[in-house]
Amino acid sequence: MPFLLMCYLFAYLDRVNVAFAKLQMAQQLQFSEAVYGLGAGIFFIGYFLFEVPSNLIMARVGARRWIARIMITWGLLSAGMMLVTTANQFYVMRFLLGVAEAGFFPGVLLYLSQWFPSVQRGRVVALLMAAVPVSTVIGAPISGLILESMQGVSGLGGWQWMFVIEGIPPVVLGVICLFLLTDKIADAKWLTPQEKSQLQMQLALENKHKSTHSFSAALASPRLWLLAAIYFCIALGNLGLAFWMPTLVREAGVQSLKTIGLLTAIPYLCATIVMILVGRSADARRERRYHLAVPMLIGALGLIAAAHMPNLSLTMVALMVATAGLTTALPMFWPVPSAILGGSAMAGGLALLNSAGALAGFVGPFGIGWLKTNTAHPNLALYVMAVIVAAGAAAVLSLRAKEVNR
């Protein structure tokens, strides 16, 4: 788990570090808010198109080799972002980065579902997804520091150095994957034969009680598409906030890039604590619906509050509330489809759901950039995001508690 946490940390950091690069990159390359929004979002088009095929391939070749392939290619492409000089190059590189990373997160979820029984899955997924806020807690100050301290070194911009420095670790971790990960319980050298047998029997028994076992049946199930709509709402709120928070902090009156990095880390530090506590609560009570819907509603209220705050201090409080709610909803969502899907439906179903999140990843940043460029209401995007997240919370409450709370 610590190793997978580190891998996902760099996956998320390399996905959203363009939010910090924008603080220099947009001015140097003359990118408008709309250009940045499209480039930030187009990553998720590549991610969306290749998500399901990638996860189905991983189910065949094993997590160890496929996760290693994903990490090595995305690290190289992330570092290659330093070569961007035009808007079209920006779009192409972000698209290819999405193609390279496609399948990583649902692949890891599938991998965990093959090792951990459902009674532990809430806290395990919460631990994994702690990488989302932790990547910002660690990465935001480092990114701000690189932007300022490396500006002009060897004739390169600070944003170029940031892409290179933050693109190297995934390549190294990808190589380590080949030696550290174990594909099957039967191959785990750290488990006794009795432990292996007990774990395999427990997982097999759980799989019998899941209502959907084939991918084709999953595609025909209205519940899968309802889950996809819910995750679209969660992801749109999270990624919209992640890609634009540094800009929101600067618009609140902060000019120093180092300070922007430190302030951006604060909401995610709070979110890390909240999501782990809520994950433990959900497992202890064997309750999923309210542990998902309530954080979503809190996140929506935080977004609305952030649009009204008159100064930096109150803006930061609102962003902390929004980030804690939206980030906590991420790990609270994933045990829900795991309780419903089984067999071959798990690999394709998880990938399809994450594809809905990828689609939201395009709509969110692009939509915010478009609204900021083409409307006279700079905070309209926050209201739109809040309404969408609240609608997702209402959809969560429509799920049947007996099926979801397994």
Secondary structure, 3 states (H helix, E strand, C coil): CHHHHHHHHHHHHHHHCHHHHHHHHHHHCCCCHHHHHHHHHHHHHHHHHHHHHHHHHHHHHCHHHHHHHHHHHHHHHHHHHHHCCCHHHHHHHHHHHHHHHCCHHHHHHHHHHCCCCHHHHHHHHHHHHCHHHHHHHHHHHHHHHHHHHCCCHHHCCHHHHHHHHHHHHHHHHHHHHHHHCCCCHHHCCCCCHHHHHHHHHHHHHHHHCCCECCHHHHHCCHHHHHHHHHHHHHHHHHHHHHHHHHHHHHHCCCCCHHHHHHHHHHHHHHHHHHHHHHHHHHHHHCCCHHHHHHHHHHHHHHHHHHCCCCCHHHHHHHHHHHHHHHHHHHHHHCHHHHHHECCHHHHHHHHHHHHHHHHHHHHHHHHHHHHHHHCCCCCHHHHHHHHHHHHHHHHHHCCCHHHHCC
